[in-house]
């Protein structure tokens, strides 16, 4: 596939992504991982897993992820959709690839969950011969697990999220094309935010201009539910919201909003300056910039996530900043999930080592902050990176603030 964003529309004058073929390939991926896990079915509730299997683009309600829609994947049958009543009529009329749909309540109120398991889920499992099945589930309300145990005592609930993570880890060529489009949109969103920076503008004004571009260009939503614009001392330590703080001369301004397009995420972030930077701000920015470049250089087959993390930290240490990273991973997988395994630079217990494989896509985002710097001493830069057979391909193209780079 092309390594650039060819265009969002389905057109007649050139071949673009065949979404029907992509859908079937994703389902085949999920079936392979289901079979490897020796599961009879996958019952999914996470937004990204439901979308991966069904292509449902639902209305999302804040704080209700995993409670609104579900999908059941079984052998020799198209994915079965469990959806909110608000989606049902549209799904019936516009999603002909879904052959079986069931309306469900929000999976939250105990009595409604009981009714769902007893009157909807149980008959579906009986119809498809799954009353004694090993079913993998990703996330679930505790009451849902309780009532499955009560009404379906011979059904075994197993880990279904890991097989789905494995199915989604290596992106298909068509998915990479989608990610290129999402990244192009994220670049535009970032550019709009940077262009809005000036003295007397609030962080929320910058976020508003960026979000206007997101929706004007057909994006679905931002990478994060809380668009992240932090200025000046709000970046040391980072305040991961967009507030009413006024941007002032000498403030660093960080923008991390990104974009979702057609179910796939572009996650791009930049730090800019309002006015003229100080020498210390330039040193921090240059340390992050060089560390990012060093980490990306290690993102190739034969190297692992720990190699990239080590390169990032060692490069920052040249500026005596190797111990000033935000206490969070330095990079994460991205695709139909906004933030998904594998991770780069995760230091918490249980963090696995992954070798980079062609088709993996990461958002690499080192963040260093130093307290007590006038105008803020916090910098993060984030790139979308595709692992190839050779050097990594950087999907994002948003420019870096040249005034912040030491020459």
C-alpha positions in Angstrom: 0.0 0.0 0.0 1.0 3.6 -0.5 2.9 5.3 2.4 0.9 8.5 2.2 -2.7 9.6 2.6 -4.3 9.2 -0.8 -7.7 10.5 0.2 -10.7 9.8 2.4 -13.3 9.2 -0.2 -14.3 6.1 -2.1 -13.8 7.2 -5.7 -14.2 5.7 -9.1 -11.0 7.1 -10.7 -8.5 5.0 -8.6 -8.3 1.9 -6.4 -8.4 2.6 -2.7 -9.2 0.5 0.3 -11.7 -2.3 -0.3 -13.5 -2.1 3.1 -15.5 -5.3 2.5 -12.3 -7.2 2.0 -10.7 -5.5 5.0 -13.6 -6.5 7.2 -13.3 -10.1 6.2 -9.5 -10.1 6.8 -10.0 -8.7 10.3 -12.6 -11.4 11.1 -10.2 -14.0 9.8 -7.5 -12.6 12.0 -9.8 -12.8 15.0 -10.8 -16.4 14.2 -7.2 -17.5 14.0 -6.4 -16.1 17.4 -9.6 -17.5 18.8 -8.7 -21.0 17.6 -5.1 -20.7 18.9 -6.6 -19.8 22.3 -8.9 -22.9 22.0 -12.0 -20.8 22.4 -15.4 -21.6 20.9 -16.5 -18.0 20.7 -15.5 -14.4 21.5 -17.9 -12.1 23.3 -16.6 -8.6 22.9 -17.7 -5.4 24.7 -14.8 -2.9 24.2 -15.5 -0.3 21.6 -12.4 -1.1 19.5 -13.1 -4.9 19.5 -16.7 -4.5 18.5 -15.7 -2.1 15.7 -12.9 -4.5 14.6 -15.4 -7.3 14.2 -18.6 -5.5 13.0 -17.6 -2.0 11.8 -20.3 -0.6 14.0 -19.8 3.2 14.4 -22.0 3.9 17.4 -22.9 7.0 19.4 -20.5 6.9 22.3 -21.5 8.1 25.8 -18.8 9.3 28.1 -18.0 6.8 30.8 -20.1 4.0 29.2 -17.4 2.2 27.1 -18.0 -1.6 27.3 -21.6 -1.0 28.3 -23.3 0.0 25.1 -22.7 -2.5 22.3 -21.3 -6.0 21.9 -20.3 -8.6 19.3 -20.2 -12.4 19.4 -17.8 -14.2 17.1 -18.4 -17.9 16.4 -17.2 -20.3 13.8 -18.9 -20.4 10.4 -21.2 -17.4 11.0 -20.8 -13.7 10.5 -20.3 -11.7 13.7 -23.5 -11.3 15.7 -24.1 -7.8 16.9 -25.6 -6.8 20.3 -26.4 -3.1 20.0 -28.2 -0.3 21.7 -31.8 0.4 20.6 -30.5 3.7 19.4 -28.4 1.9 16.8 -30.7 -0.9 15.8 -32.8 0.6 13.1 -29.8 2.2 11.4 -27.8 -1.0 11.6 -30.7 -3.0 10.1 -30.8 -0.8 7.1 -27.2 0.1 6.5 -25.0 -2.8 7.6 -26.0 -5.7 5.4 -22.9 -7.7 6.3 -24.4 -8.2 9.8 -26.9 -11.1 9.5 -28.0 -11.3 13.1 -28.7 -8.3 15.4 -30.1 -8.2 19.0 -31.2 -5.1 20.8 -29.7 -4.8 24.3 -30.0 -2.4 27.3 -27.0 -0.5 28.7 -25.1 -3.2 30.5 -25.2 -1.4 33.9 -28.4 -1.8 35.8 -28.4 -5.2 37.5 -32.0 -6.2 36.7 -31.6 -5.3 33.0 -28.4 -7.3 32.8 -30.2 -10.2 34.3 -32.9 -9.8 31.7 -30.3 -9.6 28.9 -28.5 -12.8 30.0 -31.7 -14.8 30.6 -33.8 -13.6 27.6 -31.3 -12.6 25.0 -27.8 -14.0 25.4 -28.9 -17.5 26.6 -31.2 -18.1 23.6 -28.5 -16.9 21.2 -25.9 -19.3 22.7 -28.4 -22.1 22.6 -29.3 -21.4 19.0 -25.6 -21.7 18.0 -24.8 -24.7 20.2 -22.7 -22.8 22.7 -24.3 -23.8 26.0 -21.2 -25.7 27.0 -18.7 -23.5 25.2 -15.4 -21.8 26.2 -16.1 -18.2 25.5 -13.5 -15.5 25.6 -14.6 -12.1 26.9 -12.7 -8.8 27.0 -14.2 -6.7 29.7 -17.5 -7.1 31.6 -19.6 -5.7 34.3 -19.4 -7.8 37.4 -23.1 -8.5 37.3 -22.8 -9.8 33.7 -20.3 -12.4 34.8 -22.5 -13.3 37.8 -25.6 -13.8 35.7 -23.8 -15.8 33.0 -22.6 -18.1 35.8 -26.2 -18.4 37.1 -28.1 -18.9 33.8 -25.3 -20.6 31.8 -23.5 -22.7 34.4 -21.8 -24.9 31.8 -20.3 -22.0 29.9 -16.7 -21.2 30.8 -15.6 -17.6 30.6 -12.0 -17.1 29.6 -9.7 -14.3 28.6 -10.8 -13.0 25.2 -9.0 -9.7 25.2 -5.6 -11.2 24.7 -6.6 -13.0 21.4 -8.1 -9.8 20.1 -5.0 -7.8 21.0 -2.9 -10.4 19.1 -5.3 -10.2 16.1 -5.0 -6.4 16.0 -1.2 -6.1 16.7 0.1 -6.6 13.1 -1.8 -4.2 10.9 -3.2 -5.3 7.5 -2.1 -3.3 4.5 -5.6 -1.8 4.3 -5.4 -0.8 8.0 -2.1 0.9 7.3 -3.8 2.9 4.6 -6.5 3.9 7.0 -3.9 4.9 9.6 -2.2 7.1 7.0 -5.5 8.9 6.5 -6.1 9.3 10.2 -2.5 10.6 10.7 -2.9 13.2 7.9 -6.1 14.4 9.7 -4.2 14.4 13.1 -1.5 16.5 11.4 -4.1 19.0 10.3 -5.7 19.1 13.7 -2.3 19.8 15.3 -1.5 22.5 12.8 -4.8 24.3 13.6 -4.0 24.2 17.2 -0.5 25.5 16.7 -1.8 28.3 14.5 -4.2 29.4 17.2 -1.5 30.0 19.8 -1.0 33.7 20.8 -0.8 35.8 23.9 -4.2 36.2 25.6 -5.6 33.0 24.0 -6.8 30.3 26.5 -5.8 26.7 26.3 -9.5 25.8 25.6 -9.5 28.3 22.7 -6.6 26.3 21.1 -8.4 23.1 21.7 -11.6 24.5 20.2 -9.8 25.5 17.0 -8.2 22.1 16.7 -11.5 20.3 17.3 -13.2 22.4 14.7 -10.7 21.2 12.1 -11.2 17.6 13.3 -14.9 17.7 12.7 -14.7 19.9 9.6 -12.5 17.3 7.9 -14.7 14.4 8.8 -13.0 13.1 11.9 -15.0 11.0 14.4 -13.4 12.1 17.6 -10.1 13.0 19.2 -7.5 10.5 20.3 -8.4 11.3 23.9 -11.8 12.2 25.3 -10.2 15.2 27.1 -8.3 17.2 24.5 -4.9 17.9 25.9 -3.6 21.5 25.6 -1.2 22.6 28.3 0.7 25.9 28.4 3.5 27.3 30.4 3.8 25.9 34.0 0.9 23.6 33.2 3.4 21.3 31.5 5.6 21.0 34.6 4.1 18.7 35.8 1.7 18.1 32.9 -2.0 19.0 33.4 -3.6 16.7 30.9 -6.7 18.8 30.2 -7.5 22.0 28.3 -8.3 24.7 30.9 -9.1 28.4 31.0 -5.5 29.3 31.6 -4.3 32.2 29.5 -1.3 31.6 27.2 1.4 34.2 27.8 4.6 35.4 26.2 7.4 32.8 26.8 5.0 29.9 27.4 5.6 26.5 25.9 2.3 25.2 24.6 1.7 21.5 24.2 -1.1 20.1 21.9 -2.1 16.4 21.9 -5.5 15.9 20.3 -5.1 13.6 17.4 -8.0 12.2 15.3 -10.0 9.2 14.6 -11.0 8.5 11.0 -13.1 5.6 9.8 -12.4 3.8 13.1 -8.6 4.3 13.1 -6.5 6.7 15.2 -3.8 9.1 14.3 -2.0 10.2 17.4 0.3 13.2 16.8 1.5 15.8 19.3 3.7 18.9 19.2 5.1 21.5 21.6 5.3 25.1 20.4 6.3 28.4 21.9 4.5 31.7 22.3 7.1 34.3 21.7 10.8 33.6 22.2 12.1 30.6 24.1 14.6 30.6 26.9 17.9 28.6 26.6 16.6 26.1 29.2 13.4 25.5 27.2 15.5 25.0 24.1 17.7 22.4 25.9 14.6 20.5 27.1 13.0 20.6 23.7 16.2 19.5 21.9 16.7 16.6 24.4 13.2 15.3 23.6 13.6 15.8 19.9 16.9 14.0 19.7 15.7 11.2 22.1 12.6 10.7 19.9 14.8 10.4 16.7 17.1 7.9 18.5 14.2 5.8 19.7 12.7 5.6 16.2 16.1 4.6 14.8 15.8 1.4 16.9 12.3 0.6 15.8 13.1 -2.1 13.3 13.1 -6.0 13.2 15.9 -7.4 15.3 15.4 -4.7 18.0 12.8 -4.7 20.8 10.7 -2.2 22.7 13.3 -2.1 25.4 16.0 -1.1 22.9 14.0 1.9 21.7 13.3 2.9 25.3 16.9 2.6 26.2 18.0 4.7 23.2 15.5 7.4 24.2 16.6 7.6 27.8 20.3 7.5 27.0 20.0 10.3 24.5 18.1 12.5 27.0 20.8 11.8 29.5 23.3 13.7 27.3 21.4 16.8 28.5 21.2 15.4 32.1 17.5 14.8 31.6 17.4 11.0 31.5 15.6 10.9 34.8 13.1 13.6 34.1 10.6 11.5 32.0 7.0 11.5 32.9 6.2 8.3 34.9 4.3 6.8 32.0 5.3 4.6 29.1 7.1 6.4 26.3 5.1 4.8 23.4 2.1 2.7 22.7 0.5 0.7 20.0 -2.2 2.4 18.0 -4.7 1.3 15.4 -8.4 0.7 15.8 -7.6 1.2 19.5 -6.5 4.6 20.5 -4.0 3.2 23.0 -3.1 -0.5 22.9 -0.3 -2.9 23.5 2.6 -3.3 22.9 4.2 -0.5 24.9 7.6 1.2 24.8 9.2 2.2 28.0 6.7 0.7 30.4 8.5 0.2 33.7 5.7 -1.2 35.9 5.8 -4.8 37.0 4.9 -7.4 34.3 6.0 -5.3 31.4 6.9 -7.7 28.5 9.6 -7.4 26.0 8.4 -7.4 22.3 10.5 -7.6 19.2 9.4 -5.1 16.6 7.7 -6.8 13.6 6.7 -5.3 10.3 3.1 -4.1 10.4 3.2 -2.9 14.0 2.2 0.8 14.4 3.2 2.9 17.4 2.7 6.4 18.8 6.1 7.3 20.3 5.7 10.2 22.7 8.6 11.0 25.1 7.8 13.7 27.7 10.3 15.4 29.9 9.4 18.0 32.4 11.5 20.2 34.7 9.9 22.2 37.5 10.5 25.9 38.1 11.2 27.0 34.5 9.6 30.4 33.7 7.1 29.8 30.9 7.1 26.0 31.6 9.8 23.3 31.3 7.7 20.5 29.9 8.0 19.1 26.4 6.4 16.2 24.6 6.8 15.3 20.9 4.8 12.5 19.4 5.1 10.7 16.1 3.1 7.9 14.4 5.6 5.1 13.4 5.1 2.1 11.2 7.5 -0.9 11.6 8.7 -2.1 8.2 11.3 -4.6 7.0 13.9 -1.9 7.2 13.9 1.6 8.7 10.8 2.7 10.5 8.3 4.8 8.4 7.2 7.9 10.2 3.6 8.6 9.2 3.2 12.0 10.8 4.5 15.1 9.1 3.6 18.0 11.5 6.6 20.3 11.7 8.6 20.9 14.8 9.1 24.3 16.3 12.5 25.4 14.9 12.8 28.2 17.5 13.0 25.6 20.2 15.8 23.5 18.6 19.3 24.3 19.6 21.5 25.0 16.5 
